[in-house]
């Protein structure tokens, strides 16, 4: 096997996100539920015999040292392989959106190179390497919708009902560091349990980062209001700027129009806004590519 093509790197939504504390080293302690959605980047990975790691952008131009490139180098160094890789990325999930696109790209890169280089590392070993790259990377390597705690490394698989979402991305990228350093951030939300969430998964909780992000960009406020008017309850994902709503929660007077049509009408062409009708995924498409 010398190449793997059309590899999906799905985005995620945070159905809620509570900041429940802070570690002495400054990292924030979270509780959240992450769900995979079918908005994906696509990667093509080719093995190189010369040991070099190279990247080609098939869509928007990424930073030279993006997360998937760092993931490839980290796995190369940790495994001691003499092989390299050429990674081509068709970037569709926007960055600065709270959708985990870069982390998902890194996870798909690790999963693919683990197979392409013949390493056959178990998932647990990839998870450890992924955490060193970013707090969201282990979730995507784990491959299942999950109850997430700690700084993102405590992952418990969770079963969620089939759901469709309206996802709206304003034309602004939100720097995560600015949100977590904001004086508006609540850091003492009481801990909850998975059972409490599952009793009302659509409307449970809130996103503690949302107030900070709304102060950073009024366009996030606009996006939340647009979704609220069209679908009911709306919420921000991650540190923003993307916001989402359950498409099943249509206001009564709007139920005649199919949800996908309502979503497609939310973003005017050329405005910089992106609207997607997304389905929740039961698991990562590459879940079976590494052993437990």
C-alpha positions as CSV (number, residue, x, y, z in Angstrom):
1,X,0.0,0.0,0.0
2,X,1.6,3.3,-1.1
3,X,-1.3,5.7,-0.8
4,X,-4.7,6.3,0.8
5,X,-7.2,8.6,-0.9
6,X,-10.5,10.4,0.0
7,X,-10.0,10.1,3.8
8,X,-12.7,12.0,5.7
9,X,-11.9,14.3,8.6
10,X,-15.4,15.2,10.1
11,X,-16.1,18.3,12.2
12,X,-17.7,18.2,15.6
13,X,-20.3,20.2,17.6
14,X,-20.2,20.8,21.3
15,X,-23.8,20.2,22.4
16,X,-22.9,22.0,25.6
17,X,-19.7,23.2,27.1
18,X,-19.2,24.0,30.8
19,X,-16.0,25.3,32.3
20,X,-15.9,23.7,35.8
21,X,-12.5,24.8,37.0
22,X,-8.9,25.5,36.2
23,X,-5.7,23.6,36.8
24,X,-2.6,25.1,38.5
25,X,-0.9,25.1,35.1
26,X,-3.6,27.3,33.6
27,X,-5.5,24.7,31.6
28,X,-9.3,24.9,31.9
29,X,-11.3,21.9,33.1
30,X,-14.3,21.2,31.0
31,X,-17.4,19.1,30.7
32,X,-18.9,18.7,27.3
33,X,-20.6,16.4,24.8
34,X,-18.9,16.2,21.4
35,X,-20.9,14.9,18.5
36,X,-19.5,14.2,15.0
37,X,-21.2,15.7,12.0
38,X,-20.9,15.0,8.3
39,X,-19.2,18.3,7.4
40,X,-15.8,17.0,6.5
41,X,-12.3,17.9,5.2
42,X,-10.9,15.3,2.8
43,X,-7.3,14.1,3.0
44,X,-5.2,12.2,0.5
45,X,-2.0,10.7,1.9
46,X,0.9,9.2,-0.1
47,X,3.9,7.3,1.3
48,X,7.3,8.8,0.6
49,X,10.5,6.7,0.8
50,X,12.7,9.7,1.3
51,X,11.5,10.5,4.8
52,X,10.2,13.9,3.9
53,X,6.8,15.3,5.2
54,X,5.1,17.5,2.6
55,X,1.7,19.1,2.2
56,X,-0.5,20.3,-0.7
57,X,-3.5,22.5,-0.2
58,X,-6.3,21.6,-2.6
59,X,-8.6,24.3,-1.1
60,X,-7.7,27.4,1.1
61,X,-4.1,27.9,1.9
62,X,-3.1,26.6,5.4
63,X,-0.3,27.7,7.6
64,X,3.1,26.1,6.7
65,X,3.2,24.2,10.0
66,X,-0.4,23.3,10.3
67,X,-1.6,20.7,12.8
68,X,-1.7,17.7,10.4
69,X,1.9,18.4,9.3
70,X,2.9,18.5,13.0
71,X,1.0,15.3,13.6
72,X,2.8,13.5,10.8
73,X,6.2,14.7,12.2
74,X,5.3,13.7,15.7
75,X,4.3,10.1,14.6
76,X,7.4,9.9,12.5
77,X,9.6,10.8,15.4
78,X,7.8,8.7,18.0
79,X,7.8,5.6,15.8
80,X,11.3,5.9,14.4
81,X,10.2,5.2,10.9
82,X,12.3,6.2,8.0
83,X,9.3,6.7,5.8
84,X,7.7,10.1,4.9
85,X,4.4,11.3,3.5
86,X,2.8,13.7,1.1
87,X,-0.5,15.0,2.5
88,X,-3.1,16.8,0.3
89,X,-6.0,18.5,2.1
90,X,-9.3,19.6,0.6
91,X,-10.2,22.0,3.4
92,X,-14.0,22.5,3.7
93,X,-14.4,22.9,7.5
94,X,-13.6,26.6,8.3
95,X,-11.0,27.4,10.9
96,X,-11.6,29.6,13.9
97,X,-15.1,28.1,14.0
98,X,-15.1,25.9,17.1
99,X,-15.8,22.9,14.9
100,X,-12.5,21.1,15.5
101,X,-11.4,21.0,11.8
102,X,-7.7,21.2,12.4
103,X,-7.8,18.7,15.2
104,X,-9.8,16.3,13.0
105,X,-7.3,16.7,10.2
106,X,-4.5,15.8,12.6
107,X,-6.4,12.7,13.9
108,X,-7.1,11.5,10.3
109,X,-3.5,12.0,9.5
110,X,-2.3,9.9,12.5
111,X,-4.9,7.2,11.7
112,X,-3.9,7.1,8.0
113,X,-0.1,7.1,8.6
114,X,-0.4,4.4,11.3
115,X,-1.8,2.2,8.5
116,X,0.3,3.5,5.6
117,X,3.6,3.2,7.4
118,X,2.7,-0.3,8.7
119,X,3.0,0.8,12.4
120,X,-0.2,-0.9,13.6
121,X,-0.2,1.1,16.8
122,X,-3.3,0.5,19.0
123,X,-5.7,3.4,19.5
124,X,-4.5,4.0,23.0
125,X,-1.0,4.9,21.7
126,X,-2.4,7.2,19.1
127,X,-4.5,8.9,21.7
128,X,-1.5,9.7,23.8
129,X,0.3,11.2,20.9
130,X,-2.8,13.1,19.8
131,X,-3.2,14.8,23.2
132,X,0.2,16.3,22.9
133,X,-0.9,17.9,19.7
134,X,-4.2,19.4,21.0
135,X,-7.0,18.8,23.5
136,X,-9.6,17.9,20.8
137,X,-7.4,15.5,18.8
138,X,-8.0,12.4,21.1
139,X,-11.8,12.8,20.6
140,X,-11.5,12.3,16.8
141,X,-9.0,9.4,17.3
142,X,-11.5,7.8,19.7
143,X,-14.0,7.9,16.9
144,X,-17.3,8.0,18.8
145,X,-19.6,10.7,20.1
146,X,-18.4,11.3,23.6
147,X,-18.9,12.8,27.1
148,X,-15.7,14.7,27.5
149,X,-14.0,16.0,30.7
150,X,-10.7,17.2,32.0
151,X,-8.9,19.3,29.3
152,X,-10.4,17.0,26.7
153,X,-8.5,13.8,27.4
154,X,-11.2,12.1,29.5
155,X,-13.4,10.6,26.9
156,X,-16.5,8.3,27.5
157,X,-18.4,7.1,24.4
158,X,-22.0,8.1,24.5
159,X,-25.0,7.1,22.3
160,X,-27.0,10.0,20.8
161,X,-30.3,10.0,18.9
162,X,-30.1,10.6,15.2
163,X,-30.2,14.4,14.7
164,X,-29.9,17.0,12.0
165,X,-28.4,20.4,12.6
166,X,-28.4,23.8,11.1
167,X,-24.8,25.2,11.3
168,X,-24.1,28.8,10.6
169,X,-20.6,30.2,10.4
170,X,-20.2,34.0,10.5
171,X,-17.4,35.6,8.5
172,X,-15.1,35.9,11.5
173,X,-12.5,33.6,13.0
174,X,-12.3,33.5,16.7
175,X,-8.9,33.0,18.4
176,X,-9.4,30.4,21.2
177,X,-6.8,32.0,23.5
178,X,-8.7,35.3,23.5
179,X,-11.9,33.6,24.6
180,X,-10.3,31.6,27.4
181,X,-8.5,34.7,28.7
182,X,-11.6,36.9,28.7
183,X,-12.8,38.4,32.0
184,X,-16.3,37.4,30.9
185,X,-15.5,33.7,31.1
186,X,-17.3,31.7,33.8
187,X,-15.0,29.1,35.3
188,X,-17.0,27.7,38.1
189,X,-20.1,26.0,36.6
190,X,-21.1,23.1,38.9
191,X,-20.3,19.7,37.6
192,X,-23.1,17.6,36.1
193,X,-23.5,14.0,35.1
194,X,-24.1,12.1,31.9
195,X,-27.5,10.9,33.1
196,X,-28.7,14.5,33.7
197,X,-27.6,15.5,30.1
198,X,-29.3,12.4,28.5
199,X,-32.6,13.3,30.2
200,X,-32.7,16.4,27.9
201,X,-29.9,16.3,25.4
202,X,-31.3,19.0,23.1
203,X,-31.6,21.8,25.6
204,X,-29.4,20.8,28.5
205,X,-26.8,23.3,29.7
206,X,-25.1,26.1,27.9
207,X,-21.8,27.1,26.4
208,X,-19.7,29.0,29.0
209,X,-17.5,30.4,26.2
210,X,-20.4,32.0,24.4
211,X,-20.6,35.3,26.3
212,X,-16.9,36.0,25.7
213,X,-17.2,35.2,22.0
214,X,-20.3,37.4,21.7
215,X,-18.3,40.3,23.1
216,X,-15.5,39.5,20.7
217,X,-17.8,39.6,17.6
218,X,-21.3,40.9,17.3
219,X,-21.7,38.7,14.2
220,X,-21.9,35.7,16.6
221,X,-24.8,37.4,18.3
222,X,-26.4,37.9,14.8
223,X,-25.9,34.2,13.9
224,X,-27.5,33.0,17.1
225,X,-30.5,35.2,16.6
226,X,-30.9,34.1,13.0
227,X,-31.0,30.5,14.1
228,X,-33.3,31.2,17.0
229,X,-35.8,32.8,14.7
230,X,-35.7,30.0,12.2
231,X,-35.2,26.9,14.4
232,X,-35.7,27.8,18.0
233,X,-32.9,27.2,20.5
234,X,-29.5,28.1,19.2
235,X,-26.0,27.7,20.7
236,X,-22.3,28.3,19.8
237,X,-19.9,25.4,19.3
238,X,-16.6,25.3,21.1
239,X,-15.0,28.8,21.3
240,X,-16.9,29.9,18.1
241,X,-17.6,31.4,15.8
242,X,-19.9,28.7,14.4
243,X,-23.4,28.4,15.9
244,X,-26.0,25.7,15.5
245,X,-29.6,24.6,16.1
246,X,-31.5,21.4,16.0
247,X,-33.4,21.3,12.7
248,X,-36.2,19.2,14.4
249,X,-37.1,22.3,16.5
250,X,-38.7,24.3,13.8
251,X,-41.2,27.0,14.9
252,X,-44.7,25.9,14.1
253,X,-45.2,28.4,11.3
254,X,-42.0,27.3,9.6
255,X,-42.6,23.5,9.5
256,X,-43.9,23.5,5.9
257,X,-40.5,24.2,4.4
258,X,-38.0,21.3,4.6
259,X,-35.1,22.1,7.1
260,X,-32.4,21.7,4.4
261,X,-34.1,24.5,2.3
262,X,-34.3,26.7,5.4
263,X,-30.6,26.3,6.1
264,X,-29.6,27.0,2.5
265,X,-31.4,30.3,2.6
266,X,-29.6,31.6,5.7
267,X,-26.3,32.6,4.0
268,X,-26.4,35.1,1.1
269,X,-23.8,34.3,-1.6
270,X,-20.8,36.5,-1.3
271,X,-21.6,37.6,2.3
272,X,-18.9,35.5,3.9
273,X,-21.5,33.6,5.9
274,X,-21.5,29.8,5.5
275,X,-24.7,27.7,6.2
276,X,-24.7,23.9,6.3
277,X,-27.4,21.3,6.9
278,X,-25.5,18.6,8.8
279,X,-26.3,15.1,10.0
280,X,-24.9,13.8,13.2
281,X,-22.7,10.7,12.7
282,X,-22.9,7.6,14.9
283,X,-19.1,7.2,14.7
284,X,-16.0,8.4,12.8
285,X,-15.8,6.9,9.2
286,X,-12.3,5.5,10.0
287,X,-13.2,4.1,13.4
288,X,-12.2,0.5,12.4
289,X,-8.8,1.6,11.1
290,X,-7.0,1.0,14.4
291,X,-7.4,-1.6,17.1
292,X,-8.5,-1.0,20.6
